[in-house]
Amino acid sequence: MAVVGEDDAAWERAIAVATKNTSAPKTLTLDGAVKSSTGRLPSPALLERFAASLEELSVAGARLSSLAGMPRLPTLRRLSLPDNRLSGAAALAAVAESCGATLRHLDLGNNRFAAVEELEPLAKLVVEALDLYQCPVSKVKGYREKVFALIPSLKYLDGVDAEGNERLETDDEEDVEWEDEEEGEEGEDGEGEEGDGEEGDEEDGEDGEGDDDGEEEEEEGDEEAEDEEDEADDDELDADEEDKENIESKAAGSSLTNKRKRDNDDGSSGDK
């Protein structure tokens, strides 16, 4: 019991470190965090608290030889248990009981499964990708055909489909592609906005032409004002000349009157 307690303490510390930033992780990675002395996973209570949110669990290189007592994980889609010591149908029966309804990806690479019959508990699940690389079973004659026949839902075995085509995309890459498509749609909307901007520029251009017309009108108005000022100056000059002529006329008339007066005076003196 002391050994089990020690293992649980080590598992609890590892889980605390892996989940320090969240209380509801979707992914829990405990690769190499603990070298189990019992060959078992952590006590169910340590993982059950994340059962409502956990979608991916990875426990690689932990010296696991049994999955007995694996807790219910009803939202788990990806389970990675490579580089352990697992074998036998009982281990996979525990997987089916824990998360068989939602599991899509199962990595059992470099474990000790030696016969196709050991995989029987996976037959009724909807697993789409299964990895058994470096397991003894992968050397069995007709291995690939037998496994695909056993698990009808299977699309990829060791990264290759039934026709021998390698898997080119992971689920994460597919998600990124989907996000790119969304961004592309947003980009198209953005192009429409740019088009509106161009129309706005054209409208501004038209307004600019209106401004040019206004400037031309202002210039014409200035020219008319200058012409009016020139005419006013000409009128002033004409008025000055008229005044000068009037003054000269008055002066001439005054001189003529004085001359006539002198002539009259001279005539009067002669009569006497």
C-alpha positions in Angstrom: 0.0 0.0 0.0 2.9 2.3 0.8 4.1 1.9 -2.8 0.6 2.7 -4.2 0.4 5.8 -2.0 3.8 6.9 -3.2 2.7 6.5 -6.8 -0.5 8.4 -6.2 1.5 11.2 -4.6 3.8 11.4 -7.6 0.9 11.3 -10.0 -0.9 14.1 -8.1 2.1 16.3 -8.2 2.5 15.7 -12.0 -1.2 16.4 -12.6 -1.0 19.6 -10.5 1.9 20.8 -12.7 0.1 19.9 -15.9 -3.1 21.6 -14.9 -1.8 24.6 -13.0 -3.3 27.1 -15.4 -6.8 25.6 -15.6 -9.3 23.7 -13.5 -11.0 22.2 -16.5 -8.3 21.1 -19.0 -9.2 19.7 -22.4 -5.7 18.2 -22.8 -3.7 16.4 -20.1 -0.2 15.3 -20.9 1.7 13.2 -18.4 4.4 11.8 -20.7 7.3 10.5 -18.6 6.1 12.4 -15.5 5.9 9.3 -13.4 7.6 5.9 -13.7 4.9 3.8 -12.1 6.1 1.2 -9.6 2.8 -0.6 -9.8 2.3 -0.5 -13.6 -1.0 1.3 -13.1 -2.6 4.6 -14.0 -3.3 7.1 -11.2 -6.2 6.4 -8.8 -9.5 7.1 -10.6 -10.3 10.0 -8.3 -7.3 12.0 -9.6 -8.6 11.9 -13.2 -12.3 11.8 -12.6 -12.3 15.5 -11.5 -11.5 16.4 -15.1 -14.0 13.9 -16.7 -16.4 16.6 -17.9 -13.8 18.5 -19.9 -11.0 16.2 -20.8 -10.7 15.4 -24.6 -7.1 14.3 -24.8 -5.0 12.2 -22.4 -1.4 11.2 -23.0 0.5 9.0 -20.6 3.6 7.9 -22.5 6.6 6.1 -21.0 5.1 5.5 -17.6 5.8 1.7 -17.4 2.1 0.9 -17.5 1.2 -2.8 -17.7 -2.5 -2.5 -16.8 -5.4 -0.2 -17.3 -7.5 -1.7 -14.6 -9.5 0.9 -12.7 -9.4 3.4 -15.6 -12.0 6.1 -14.7 -15.0 7.1 -16.9 -13.9 9.8 -19.3 -17.1 10.5 -21.3 -15.7 13.3 -23.5 -12.3 11.7 -24.3 -11.5 11.6 -28.0 -7.8 10.9 -28.1 -5.9 8.5 -25.8 -2.1 8.1 -26.2 -0.4 5.3 -24.3 2.8 4.6 -26.3 6.1 3.3 -24.9 4.5 1.3 -22.1 4.1 -2.4 -21.3 0.5 -3.0 -22.1 -0.9 -6.2 -23.6 -4.0 -8.4 -23.7 -7.6 -7.8 -24.3 -8.3 -6.8 -20.7 -6.4 -3.5 -21.2 -8.4 -2.6 -24.2 -11.6 -3.7 -22.5 -10.8 -1.0 -19.9 -10.4 1.5 -22.6 -13.8 0.6 -24.1 -15.4 0.9 -20.7 -13.8 4.2 -20.0 -14.3 6.2 -23.2 -15.4 3.8 -25.9 -18.4 6.0 -26.9 -16.3 9.0 -27.8 -12.8 7.7 -28.6 -11.6 8.4 -32.1 -7.8 8.1 -31.8 -5.9 5.5 -29.9 -2.1 5.3 -29.8 -0.7 2.0 -28.4 2.7 2.2 -30.2 5.6 0.3 -28.7 3.6 -1.8 -26.3 3.4 -5.6 -26.1 0.2 -6.5 -28.0 1.2 -9.7 -30.0 -2.0 -11.0 -31.5 -4.8 -9.5 -33.5 -7.3 -11.2 -31.2 -6.2 -9.0 -28.4 -7.7 -6.1 -30.2 -11.3 -7.6 -30.1 -12.6 -5.0 -27.5 -12.1 -2.3 -30.1 -14.3 -4.0 -32.7 -17.5 -2.3 -31.6 -16.0 1.1 -31.0 -15.8 4.0 -33.5 -12.1 4.4 -33.4 -10.9 6.0 -36.7 -7.1 6.0 -36.1 -5.1 3.3 -34.3 -1.4 3.1 -33.9 0.4 -0.2 -33.1 3.8 0.6 -34.5 6.6 -1.4 -33.0 4.2 -3.8 -31.3 4.8 -7.5 -32.0 1.3 -7.7 -33.6 2.5 -5.5 -36.4 4.7 -8.4 -37.6 1.8 -10.9 -37.9 1.1 -12.0 -41.4 -1.8 -10.2 -42.9 -1.8 -7.8 -39.9 -3.2 -4.8 -41.7 -6.0 -6.6 -43.5 -7.0 -8.4 -40.3 -7.1 -5.2 -38.2 -9.1 -3.3 -40.8 -11.5 -6.2 -41.0 -11.9 -6.4 -37.2 -12.6 -2.7 -36.7 -15.0 -1.4 -39.4 -14.8 2.2 -38.3 -11.0 2.3 -38.7 -9.7 4.7 -41.4 -6.0 4.7 -40.5 -3.7 2.1 -39.1 -0.2 3.3 -38.2 -0.8 6.5 -40.2 -1.8 4.7 -43.4 -5.3 3.8 -44.8 -6.4 0.5 -46.2 -5.2 1.3 -49.7 -1.8 2.3 -48.4 -2.2 6.1 -48.6 -0.5 8.0 -45.8 -2.5 10.3 -43.7 -1.6 13.8 -44.7 -3.6 15.8 -42.2 -4.2 15.6 -38.4 -7.4 16.8 -36.8 -5.5 19.9 -35.7 -4.5 20.7 -39.2 -8.1 20.2 -40.4 -9.2 22.7 -37.7 -6.6 25.2 -38.9 -7.8 24.7 -42.5 -11.4 25.4 -41.4 -10.2 28.5 -39.6 -8.4 29.6 -42.7 -11.6 29.2 -44.7 -13.4 31.4 -42.2 -10.7 34.0 -42.4 -10.9 33.8 -46.2 -14.6 34.6 -46.0 -13.8 37.5 -43.8 -11.2 38.6 -46.3 -13.8 38.6 -49.0 -16.0 40.8 -46.9 -13.0 43.0 -46.4 -12.5 43.3 -50.2 -16.1 44.5 -50.4 -15.2 47.2 -47.9 -12.2 48.1 -49.9 -14.4 48.4 -52.9 -16.6 50.8 -50.9 -13.5 52.7 -50.1 -12.7 53.0 -53.8 -16.2 54.3 -54.5 -15.7 56.7 -51.6 -12.4 57.9 -53.2 -14.2 58.3 -56.5 -16.9 60.4 -54.7 -14.1 62.4 -53.1 -12.6 62.9 -56.5 -15.9 64.2 -57.7 -16.1 66.5 -54.7 -12.5 67.5 -55.6 -13.7 68.5 -59.0 -16.3 70.6 -57.4 -13.6 72.3 -55.4 -11.7 73.0 -58.6 -14.9 74.6 -60.0 -15.2 76.7 -56.9 -11.6 77.8 -57.2 -12.2 78.8 -60.8 -15.3 80.7 -59.7 -13.3 82.5 -57.0 -10.6 83.4 -59.5 -13.2 84.7 -61.9 -14.7 86.7 -59.1 -11.3 88.1 -58.2 -10.8 89.1 -61.8 -14.2 90.8 -62.0 -13.4 92.6 -58.7 -10.1 93.8 -60.2 -11.9 94.9 -63.4 -14.4 96.8 -61.2 -11.6 98.5 -59.3 -9.9 99.4 -62.6 -13.1 100.9 -63.9 -13.6 102.8 -60.6 -10.0 104.2 -61.0 -10.8 105.2 -64.6 -14.0 106.9 -63.4 -12.0 108.8 -60.8 -9.6 110.0 -63.4 -12.4 111.0 -65.7 -14.0 112.9 -62.8 -10.7 114.7 -62.1 -10.3 115.7 -65.7 -13.8 117.0 -65.8 -13.2 119.0 -62.6 -10.0 120.3 -64.1 -11.8 121.3 -67.3 -14.6 123.0 -65.3 -12.0 124.9 -63.3 -10.2 126.0 -66.4 -13.5 126.9 -68.1 -14.5 129.0 -65.0 -11.1 130.6 -65.1 -11.3 131.3 -68.8 -14.8 132.7 -68.3 -13.6 134.9 -65.5 -10.8 136.2 -67.6 -13.2 136.9 -70.5 -15.5 138.8 -68.2 -12.7 140.9 -66.8 -11.5 141.6 -70.4 -14.9 142.7 -71.4 -15.2 144.9 -68.3 -11.9 146.5 -69.1 -13.0 147.1 -72.7 -16.2 148.7 -71.5 -14.3 150.8 -69.1 -11.9 151.9 -71.9 -14.9 152.7 -74.1 -16.5 154.8 -71.5 -13.3 156.8 -71.0 -13.0 157.5 -74.8 -16.6 158.9 -75.0 -15.7 161.4 -72.3 
